[in-house]
Structure formats: structure tokens, C-alpha cells
Amino acid sequence: MKKWLSVVVVMALAVVIFQPTEGYAKKRTIDQIDHELRLLQQQAKSAKNQQQQAEEDKQEAMHYKNKATNFLQQVMEQIDTVSNELAGITSEIDKTEDQLRATAEKIDQTQKRIDEREKLLDSRVRLMYTDGAVSYLDVLLSSTSFTDFLDRADSLQAIAQQDQTILEDHKRDKALILEEQANLKNAYAKAKDLYSEAESRKVLLAAKEKEKQKLIANYQSDIEESDDISAKQDQMLVQIASKRAQLGQEKNKLRAAQIYAYNQKKKSKTVKVASSSSSSHSNSSSSSSSGSSEGFKGNGGSMGLPVSGARISSPYGYRIHPITGVKKLHTGTDFAVSEGTDVHAADSGNVIVAEWWNGYGNCVIIDHGNNIWTLYGHLSKINVQKGDNVKRGEVIAESGNTGASTGPHLHFEVRVNGTPVDPMPYL
């Protein structure tokens, strides 16, 4: 309702400010201009009152929102805890998967040795079957000399020792197969439990995010509505000031024309009144200077804008944290955009982070070389993966309100050697 009334007031003021007056069709007097200036002064006062009321409404909404800060802080801490647990589980899953691969490889190598020995034993059995069984005593008794006897005895002992070693290795590898298969089964069971636990943490994290969004949304709409009204009144005050400046210039020119005409009359009775031409000259020389670009357009830096024409809601520098209430360095620039707005890579580079990243929520970090990174935080959707090479201006994500955030926006950082710096000179 308040927003609708504001729109009506703004439209009414705009009609009064920009409606054609008789001064544009014929000469206006100084009294007429003074009358218009008084009207504009009243309109400016009305706009300021509207702006003040919007600010009071905003402060009231902020008051009730701040009452929920303690509970919101608890939810934020719970989100951090669950995020850390999820990171730990993910690390444990990676270790378990490595163990699975190592165990499977060990089983394959052991089975290969068993298969090779079984081939050797099979060939020995076939040889004994085809040539007939020959006892060790027969081999020794068929010796041609004592030296031959000793050589045969040594050979028989070596063969027996080799057979014993083969059988022991065979037995040990078969036992190892059973042991590693049990380890593999346990590792699979552990991995299954870890996957289930990770999914449970993701569900819990989503629930906490939803709880956070609900807390913030209770009063955020009133705050945004008040900001919108205030912005409209700002624009109207600029337009009124511009119009008053134009009227002041026209008034001064009319006075100058009157003085000039009076002096000319004194010099010559035949001089024609020049007020009409002076008024015409005034109208042709006046020009509107109202209007201002909305949103940040860039400073001519080396990087492109991550979002197009967005208003800067919180610049880089020290501020009172909107959630904790503690004064600390705001390490980036916040662009006020609605959820789902396309986020572009500020420059070409390699994606080194594309995941949930603590208080940044869903986050993308791009390495541009020369120890320069850019960071994009609180995203609702990530369109790239770690390791991707992206080009300047490429859509890498959509803006959102994840992590330690109190409303939809894009948090943008520039980091040099890992340390955040003011992004403005780069944009």
C-alpha cells in the first residue's frame, strides 16, 4: 500500500514538474517564475517528507529484523558446523575411495600370482602323468658315478625346496586374497555409510538455509520497499533541483532583459521592447540537465563488470557487519541484484573453486594469473567446475543469498597474492 501511494505521489510530482507552462508558448513574468519556484519548493518538501517516512519505516523493519539477529546468528553457526562436517565427510570419502582402489589392485596382483603358480603346478602334474612317476631313489640309483650321485642328490633337494616354497607362497596368497576381500567388503560398507551421511548433511544444510531465508524474509521486503521509495524520492529531488535551477536562470535572464530595456528607453524613446526576444533567447538557451545513470557503470579498469548496471549496496572497507553487529573489514563490493541474475567472469582465467565455501555460500574463484584472483560469493547456482578455463564476460553462475548473507546480492572480491583489495580500481 505504501509503495502504491509513493508511486502515485511521484507520478503527480512528475506531471507538475514537466507539464507545459505558458512560459514555453509566450513570455513569462518574474512573478510567474517565482510562483513556480514556490510550488517546486513545496513539492521538494513533500518529497523529503516521503523520504523521511520511508526511512522511518525502514528503521522500524530493521529494528524487528535485528531482534531476530541472535537466533539468525545461531542458524548461521549451525550452517557453518554442518558445512565443516560435510567437508570432513567428503575428505573421508576420498580416503575410503583411495583405499578401495588400492585394495582392489592388491587383490588383482595376488590373484595373478596364484594363476601363474597354478599353471606351473598343472604342467608338473601333466608331465608326471605322461612320463610316469619316477621316485627319488630311482634317480639316485641310476647315477653313473659318485660325483653324478652327489649332483643328482643336490638337484633333487633343490627341486624339493622349490616345490615347498611354491606351495607355501600359494597357500599364503590364497589367505591374503580372503583377507583383502574382507577388507574390500568393509571399505565398501564404510563408503556406503559415508555417502549416506554426506547426503544427510546436505539435506540438513538445505533445511538450515531455508530457515535462514525465512528469518530474513520476514522484514526484508519492508526494508526493500522503503529503499525503493527512498530511491524514487531521491530521483524526484534531483529533478526538482534541476527544474529550480532552470527557472532561476530564466528569472535572472528576465531581470537582465528588463534592466537592458529600461536603460535603452532612457537612451532612446524609439527603442523597441526587447523582453520578448530576451524570453525567446532564454527558452532556447535553457537545457535540462536532469537524469542520472542508474547503477555502477565501471571506472575504466582492466576488468569487466561481474553484473551489468547494478547498484553498489555495500562497498569495500570497514563497516558494521549486518549479522554480527561487529565492525570489521568488508573484503569486497556488494552489488544489489535479484536472485538468479547472470554473473559474468570479470576476466579470463582458470576456475580454482566452484563449491560451497564457508560463509561465502556457493562460491566461484577464478585465477587470472600474476597472483590475481576474483571471487564471486552467495551464488544460487554455479555453472562451472573446478579446473574449467573461462573467458571474460562468460556466464559462470547466478546470484543468490546463500551462506552468511542477509539478502540477494553478489559479493565480488579481487585478491592479490591471496589478500583482498579494493575492487573499484580494477572495474
C-alpha positions as CSV (number, residue, x, y, z in Angstrom):
1,M,0.0,0.0,0.0
2,K,2.8,2.4,1.0
3,K,4.6,1.6,-2.3
4,W,1.4,2.3,-4.3
5,L,1.0,5.6,-2.6
6,S,4.6,6.5,-3.3
7,V,4.1,5.8,-7.0
8,V,1.0,8.0,-7.1
9,V,2.9,10.9,-5.4
10,V,5.9,10.5,-7.7
11,M,3.6,10.5,-10.8
12,A,1.8,13.6,-9.6
13,L,5.0,15.4,-8.9
14,A,6.4,14.4,-12.3
15,V,3.2,15.8,-14.0
16,V,3.6,19.1,-12.2
17,I,7.3,19.4,-12.9
18,F,7.2,18.5,-16.6
19,Q,3.8,19.8,-17.6
20,P,4.0,22.5,-20.4
21,T,3.5,26.0,-19.0
22,E,2.5,29.2,-20.8
23,G,6.1,30.4,-20.5
24,Y,7.1,27.9,-23.2
25,A,4.4,29.4,-25.5
26,K,4.8,33.1,-24.6
27,K,6.8,35.3,-22.4
28,R,6.6,34.7,-18.6
29,T,7.0,37.3,-15.9
30,I,9.3,37.1,-12.9
31,D,6.2,36.8,-10.7
32,Q,5.1,33.7,-12.6
33,I,8.5,32.2,-12.3
34,D,8.5,33.0,-8.5
35,H,5.2,31.2,-8.2
36,E,6.6,28.1,-10.0
37,L,9.6,28.2,-7.7
38,R,7.3,28.3,-4.6
39,L,5.4,25.3,-6.0
40,L,8.6,23.4,-6.6
41,Q,9.8,24.2,-3.0
42,Q,6.5,22.7,-1.7
43,Q,7.0,19.6,-3.9
44,A,10.6,19.2,-2.6
45,K,9.3,19.4,0.9
46,S,6.7,16.8,0.2
47,A,9.3,14.5,-1.4
48,K,11.6,14.9,1.6
49,N,8.7,14.1,3.9
50,Q,8.0,10.9,1.9
51,Q,11.7,10.1,2.0
52,Q,11.8,10.6,5.8
53,Q,8.7,8.4,6.3
54,A,10.3,5.7,4.2
55,E,13.4,5.9,6.3
56,E,11.4,5.6,9.5
57,D,9.5,2.6,8.1
58,K,12.9,1.1,7.1
59,Q,14.3,1.7,10.6
60,E,11.2,0.1,12.2
61,A,11.6,-3.0,10.0
62,M,15.3,-3.1,10.7
63,H,14.5,-3.0,14.5
64,Y,12.3,-6.0,14.3
65,K,14.8,-7.7,12.0
66,N,17.6,-7.1,14.4
67,K,15.6,-8.7,17.2
68,A,15.9,-11.9,15.3
69,T,19.7,-11.5,14.9
70,N,20.6,-13.7,17.8
71,F,18.6,-16.6,16.5
72,L,19.8,-15.9,13.0
73,Q,23.4,-16.0,14.3
74,Q,22.7,-19.4,15.8
75,V,21.4,-20.6,12.5
76,M,24.5,-19.2,10.7
77,E,26.7,-21.1,13.2
78,Q,24.7,-24.3,12.6
79,I,25.2,-23.8,8.9
80,D,29.0,-23.4,9.4
81,T,29.1,-26.5,11.6
82,V,27.2,-28.6,9.1
83,S,29.4,-27.2,6.3
84,N,32.5,-28.3,8.2
85,E,31.1,-31.7,8.9
86,L,30.2,-32.1,5.3
87,A,33.8,-31.1,4.3
88,G,35.2,-33.7,6.8
89,I,32.9,-36.4,5.4
90,T,33.9,-35.5,1.8
91,S,37.6,-35.9,2.8
92,E,36.9,-39.2,4.5
93,I,35.1,-40.4,1.3
94,D,38.1,-39.5,-0.8
95,K,40.4,-41.5,1.6
96,T,38.0,-44.5,1.5
97,E,37.8,-44.5,-2.3
98,D,41.6,-44.4,-2.4
99,Q,41.7,-47.4,0.0
100,L,39.1,-49.2,-2.2
101,R,41.3,-48.7,-5.3
102,A,44.5,-49.8,-3.5
103,T,42.8,-53.0,-2.1
104,A,41.3,-53.9,-5.5
105,E,44.7,-53.5,-7.1
106,K,46.4,-55.7,-4.4
107,I,43.8,-58.4,-4.9
108,D,44.4,-58.3,-8.7
109,Q,48.1,-58.7,-8.3
110,T,47.7,-61.5,-5.8
111,Q,45.3,-63.4,-8.0
112,K,47.7,-63.0,-10.9
113,R,50.5,-64.7,-8.9
114,I,48.1,-67.5,-7.9
115,D,47.1,-68.1,-11.5
116,E,50.7,-68.3,-12.6
117,R,51.6,-70.9,-9.9
118,E,48.6,-73.0,-10.7
119,K,49.7,-73.1,-14.4
120,L,53.1,-74.2,-13.2
121,L,51.7,-76.9,-10.9
122,D,49.3,-78.1,-13.6
123,S,52.3,-78.5,-16.0
124,R,54.2,-80.5,-13.4
125,V,51.3,-82.8,-12.8
126,R,50.8,-83.4,-16.6
127,L,54.5,-84.2,-17.0
128,M,54.4,-86.7,-14.2
129,Y,51.3,-88.3,-15.8
130,T,52.7,-88.5,-19.3
131,D,56.3,-89.7,-18.3
132,G,55.3,-91.8,-15.4
133,A,56.1,-91.4,-11.8
134,V,59.9,-91.7,-11.1
135,S,60.9,-91.9,-7.4
136,Y,63.8,-90.1,-6.0
137,L,65.5,-93.4,-5.2
138,D,65.4,-94.5,-8.9
139,V,67.1,-91.2,-9.9
140,L,69.9,-91.7,-7.3
141,L,70.4,-95.4,-8.2
142,S,70.7,-94.6,-11.9
143,S,73.8,-92.5,-11.1
144,T,76.9,-93.4,-13.2
145,S,79.4,-92.3,-10.6
146,F,79.7,-91.0,-7.1
147,T,80.1,-87.4,-8.4
148,D,76.9,-87.9,-10.5
149,F,75.2,-89.3,-7.4
150,L,76.0,-86.1,-5.4
151,D,74.9,-83.9,-8.3
152,R,71.6,-85.7,-8.6
153,A,71.1,-85.5,-4.8
154,D,71.7,-81.7,-4.8
155,S,69.3,-81.3,-7.8
156,L,66.6,-83.4,-6.1
157,Q,67.0,-81.3,-2.9
158,A,66.7,-78.0,-4.8
159,I,63.6,-79.3,-6.6
160,A,62.0,-80.3,-3.4
161,Q,62.8,-77.0,-1.8
162,Q,61.4,-75.1,-4.8
163,D,58.2,-77.2,-4.6
164,Q,57.9,-76.4,-0.9
165,T,58.4,-72.7,-1.5
166,I,55.8,-72.7,-4.3
167,L,53.2,-74.4,-2.1
168,E,53.9,-72.1,0.9
169,D,53.6,-69.0,-1.3
170,H,50.4,-70.4,-2.9
171,K,48.9,-71.0,0.5
172,R,49.9,-67.5,1.8
173,D,48.5,-65.7,-1.3
174,K,45.2,-67.6,-1.0
175,A,44.9,-66.5,2.6
176,L,45.8,-62.9,1.5
177,I,43.0,-63.0,-1.1
178,L,40.5,-63.9,1.6
179,E,41.8,-61.2,3.9
180,E,41.8,-58.4,1.2
181,Q,38.4,-59.4,0.0
182,A,37.1,-58.9,3.6
183,N,38.9,-55.5,3.7
184,L,37.3,-54.6,0.4
185,K,33.9,-55.6,1.7
186,N,34.4,-53.5,4.8
187,A,35.6,-50.5,2.8
188,Y,32.5,-50.7,0.5
189,A,30.3,-50.7,3.6
190,K,32.1,-47.7,5.0
191,A,31.9,-45.8,1.7
192,K,28.1,-46.6,1.6
193,D,27.7,-45.2,5.1
194,L,29.7,-42.1,4.3
195,Y,27.7,-41.4,1.2
196,S,24.5,-41.7,3.2
197,E,25.9,-39.4,5.9
198,A,27.0,-36.9,3.4
199,E,23.5,-36.9,1.8
200,S,22.0,-36.4,5.3
201,R,24.3,-33.4,5.9
202,K,23.3,-31.9,2.6
203,V,19.6,-32.2,3.5
204,L,20.3,-30.6,6.9
205,L,22.2,-27.8,5.2
206,A,19.4,-27.1,2.8
207,A,16.9,-27.1,5.7
208,K,19.1,-24.6,7.6
209,E,19.4,-22.4,4.5
210,K,15.6,-22.4,4.2
211,E,15.2,-21.5,7.9
212,K,17.7,-18.6,7.4
213,Q,15.9,-17.3,4.3
214,K,12.6,-17.4,6.2
215,L,14.0,-15.4,9.1
216,I,15.4,-12.7,6.7
217,A,12.3,-12.6,4.5
218,N,10.0,-11.6,7.4
219,Y,11.2,-8.0,7.3
220,Q,13.4,-7.8,4.2
221,S,10.5,-7.0,1.9
222,D,9.6,-3.9,4.0
223,I,13.2,-2.8,4.0
224,E,13.5,-3.2,0.2
225,E,10.2,-1.3,-0.3
226,S,11.4,1.6,1.9
227,D,14.7,1.6,-0.1
228,D,12.7,1.7,-3.3
229,I,10.6,4.6,-2.1
230,S,13.6,6.5,-0.9
231,A,15.4,6.0,-4.2
232,K,12.3,7.3,-6.1
233,Q,12.3,10.4,-3.9
234,D,16.0,10.9,-4.4
235,Q,15.4,10.9,-8.2
236,M,12.4,13.3,-7.8
237,L,14.5,15.7,-5.6
238,V,17.2,15.7,-8.3
239,Q,14.6,16.5,-11.0
240,I,13.1,19.3,-8.8
241,A,16.5,20.8,-8.1
242,S,17.3,20.7,-11.9
243,K,14.0,22.4,-12.7
244,R,14.5,25.1,-10.0
245,A,18.0,25.8,-11.4
246,Q,16.5,26.3,-14.9
247,L,13.8,28.6,-13.5
248,G,16.5,30.6,-11.6
249,Q,18.5,31.0,-14.8
250,E,15.4,32.1,-16.7
251,K,14.5,34.6,-13.9
252,N,18.0,36.1,-14.0
253,K,17.8,36.5,-17.8
254,L,14.4,38.2,-17.5
255,R,15.7,40.6,-14.9
256,A,18.7,41.3,-17.1
257,A,16.4,41.9,-20.1
258,Q,14.2,44.3,-18.0
259,I,17.3,46.3,-16.9
260,Y,18.6,46.4,-20.5
261,A,15.2,47.6,-21.8
262,Y,14.9,50.2,-19.2
263,N,18.4,51.6,-20.0
264,Q,17.6,51.5,-23.7
265,K,14.4,53.5,-23.1
266,K,16.4,56.1,-21.3
267,K,18.8,56.4,-24.2
268,S,16.1,56.5,-26.9
269,K,12.4,56.6,-26.9
270,T,12.3,54.7,-30.2
271,V,13.9,51.6,-28.9
272,K,11.6,48.6,-29.1
273,V,10.9,46.5,-26.1
274,A,13.3,43.5,-26.1
275,S,11.7,41.4,-23.4
276,S,10.0,39.0,-26.0
277,S,13.3,38.3,-27.8
278,S,15.1,38.0,-24.5
279,S,12.5,35.5,-23.3
280,S,12.9,33.5,-26.6
281,H,16.6,33.6,-26.2
282,S,16.2,32.4,-22.6
283,N,14.0,29.5,-23.7
284,S,16.4,28.4,-26.5
285,S,19.4,28.5,-24.2
286,S,17.9,26.6,-21.3
287,S,18.5,22.9,-21.3
288,S,17.7,20.1,-19.0
289,S,20.4,18.6,-17.0
290,S,18.3,16.1,-15.1
291,G,18.7,12.4,-15.3
292,S,21.4,10.2,-14.0
293,S,22.6,6.8,-14.8
294,E,21.3,4.1,-12.6
295,G,23.8,1.6,-11.2
296,F,27.5,1.3,-11.4
297,K,28.9,1.5,-14.9
298,G,32.6,0.9,-14.2
299,N,35.7,3.1,-13.6
300,G,37.5,2.2,-16.8
301,G,39.6,-0.5,-15.1
302,S,41.1,-3.6,-16.7
303,M,38.3,-6.0,-15.7
304,G,34.7,-6.2,-16.8
305,L,31.7,-5.9,-14.5
306,P,30.5,-9.2,-12.9
307,V,26.9,-7.9,-13.2
308,S,25.5,-5.3,-15.5
309,G,24.5,-1.8,-14.2
310,A,23.8,-3.0,-10.6
311,R,23.7,-0.6,-7.6
312,I,26.5,-1.0,-5.1
313,S,24.8,-1.8,-1.8
314,S,28.0,-2.1,0.3
315,P,31.5,-1.1,-0.9
316,Y,34.9,-2.4,0.2
317,G,36.0,-1.2,3.6
318,Y,35.3,-1.2,7.3
319,R,31.6,-1.5,8.2
320,I,29.3,-2.8,10.9
321,H,28.5,-6.4,9.9
322,P,24.8,-6.7,9.2
323,I,24.5,-10.1,11.0
324,T,27.1,-10.0,13.9
325,G,26.9,-6.2,14.5
326,V,30.7,-6.2,14.8
327,K,32.8,-3.6,13.0
328,K,35.2,-5.4,10.6
329,L,36.6,-5.1,7.1
330,H,34.2,-5.8,4.3
331,T,36.6,-7.6,1.9
332,G,34.7,-7.0,-1.3
333,T,32.0,-5.0,-3.1
334,D,28.3,-6.0,-2.9
335,F,26.1,-5.5,-6.0
336,A,22.3,-5.3,-5.3
337,V,20.8,-7.7,-7.8
338,S,17.8,-10.0,-7.6
339,E,18.3,-13.8,-7.2
340,G,19.0,-15.6,-10.4
341,T,20.8,-12.7,-12.1
342,D,23.6,-13.8,-14.5
343,V,27.1,-13.4,-13.0
344,H,29.9,-12.9,-15.6
345,A,33.7,-13.6,-15.3
346,A,35.4,-10.3,-14.8
347,D,38.4,-11.6,-16.8
348,S,39.6,-14.8,-18.5
349,G,41.2,-17.4,-16.2
350,N,41.1,-20.8,-14.6
351,V,38.4,-21.8,-12.0
352,I,40.1,-22.9,-8.8
353,V,37.0,-23.1,-6.6
354,A,33.4,-23.9,-7.6
355,E,31.6,-25.1,-4.5
356,W,30.2,-24.2,-1.1
357,W,32.9,-22.2,0.7
358,N,32.1,-21.4,4.3
359,G,30.4,-18.0,4.9
360,Y,30.5,-17.2,1.1
361,G,28.0,-20.0,0.5
362,N,28.1,-21.2,-3.1
363,C,31.3,-19.6,-4.4
364,V,33.4,-19.4,-7.5
365,I,37.1,-18.2,-7.5
366,I,39.0,-17.6,-10.8
367,D,42.8,-17.4,-11.1
368,H,43.7,-14.8,-13.7
369,G,47.5,-15.3,-13.4
370,N,50.0,-12.9,-12.0
371,N,48.7,-13.8,-8.5
372,I,45.4,-12.1,-9.2
373,W,42.1,-13.9,-8.3
374,T,38.4,-12.8,-8.4
375,L,35.8,-14.2,-6.0
376,Y,32.0,-14.4,-6.5
377,G,30.0,-15.2,-3.4
378,H,26.5,-16.1,-2.2
379,L,25.5,-17.7,-5.5
380,S,22.3,-19.6,-6.1
381,K,23.6,-21.6,-8.9
382,I,27.2,-22.5,-10.2
383,N,27.6,-23.1,-14.0
384,V,31.3,-24.0,-14.0
385,Q,33.5,-26.7,-12.4
386,K,36.9,-26.6,-10.8
387,G,39.6,-26.7,-13.5
388,D,37.4,-25.0,-16.2
389,N,39.0,-22.3,-18.3
390,V,36.6,-19.4,-18.7
391,K,36.6,-16.3,-20.9
392,R,36.0,-12.7,-19.9
393,G,32.2,-12.0,-19.8
394,E,31.3,-15.7,-19.7
395,V,28.2,-16.5,-17.5
396,I,29.7,-18.6,-14.7
397,A,26.9,-18.5,-12.1
398,E,23.6,-16.9,-10.9
399,S,23.4,-14.5,-8.0
400,G,21.7,-15.6,-4.8
401,N,21.5,-15.5,-1.0
402,T,23.5,-18.5,0.3
403,G,26.0,-18.5,3.2
404,A,26.4,-15.6,5.6
405,S,24.1,-13.3,3.6
406,T,21.1,-11.2,4.6
407,G,19.5,-10.7,1.2
408,P,20.0,-11.5,-2.5
409,H,23.2,-9.8,-3.9
410,L,26.6,-10.6,-5.5
411,H,29.6,-10.3,-3.2
412,F,32.7,-9.6,-5.5
413,E,36.3,-9.6,-4.5
414,V,39.7,-9.0,-6.1
415,R,42.6,-10.7,-4.4
416,V,46.3,-10.1,-4.9
417,N,48.6,-12.8,-3.6
418,G,45.6,-14.1,-1.7
419,T,44.8,-10.8,0.1
420,P,41.6,-8.9,-0.7
421,V,42.0,-5.4,-2.1
422,D,39.5,-2.7,-3.2
423,P,37.9,-4.0,-6.5
424,M,36.9,-0.5,-7.7
425,P,40.2,0.4,-9.5
426,Y,40.0,-2.9,-11.4
427,L,36.5,-2.4,-12.7
